[in-house]
């Protein structure tokens, strides 16, 4: 689904990431860990073409992102759901409208029943007509998850999705992500929460990648 071959990314005159070679297989579940500023968000952006590698090759869905046209990149991104760390919404739109926005801007329609089923799945059906400023942190994250998967993506990338949540709400969100993975979605989550990783590993064969010294390695069983 996603492969890196000797990838590096330079920023501000120095290499933030370097010598990265790895592959995320279809249906896999990966965590990405590392200290703040290590490059977790940058790595995720390389995975969907928000940033392009300064060295090496990044392939997503068998396409080299370095050489694709803007239209081809847009088609690739339609198959990738992204949960950003800051979880931004349009405050003048309802929860339901924010969730369907990724499809609306490309002219695609969402059947009413499909939207209803999705909002029920994330536990946001009763707040479908609410507005983002009215939502709690957990409600915003569940809305963000619904928005990320409204297009039935093959891949979900999530940047610190539980960073501002208490433990109970973190586990509720993890349950949804595990269910999504069991339905076949490839998932990569950037997080610093080792307890969340341990909880996931107790439920499925999640692999843990760690950024160290600008490169990425497979973490050992100590997690």
QUILINQUI-V318586 format. One record per backbone hydrogen bond with DSSP energy under -1.0 kcal/mol. NH is the residue of the N-H (numbers start at 1). CO is the residue of the C=O. If there is no record, write none. Layout:
nh,co
NH,CO
NH,CO
This chain:
nh,co
2,24
3,59
4,22
5,57
7,20
8,55
9,17
11,14
14,11
16,9
17,9
18,214
20,7
22,4
24,2
28,25
30,187
31,207
32,189
33,209
38,35
43,39
44,40
45,41
46,42
47,43
50,45
51,45
54,8
55,8
57,5
59,3
60,63
61,1
63,60
65,58
67,64
73,69
74,70
75,71
76,72
77,73
78,74
79,76
80,77
81,155
83,157
93,90
95,130
96,128
98,94
99,95
100,96
103,100
104,100
105,101
107,104
108,103
115,111
116,112
117,113
118,114
119,115
120,116
121,117
122,118
124,119
127,124
128,125
130,127
134,131
135,132
140,136
141,137
142,138
143,139
144,140
145,141
146,142
147,143
148,144
149,145
152,149
154,79
155,79
156,186
157,81
158,188
159,83
160,190
163,160
165,162
170,166
171,167
172,168
173,169
174,170
175,171
176,172
177,173
178,174
179,175
180,176
181,177
182,178
184,181
185,180
186,154
187,28
188,156
189,30
190,158
191,32
194,192
197,193
198,194
199,195
200,196
201,197
202,198
203,200
204,200
206,204
207,29
209,31
210,217
211,33
212,215
215,212
217,210
219,208
223,220
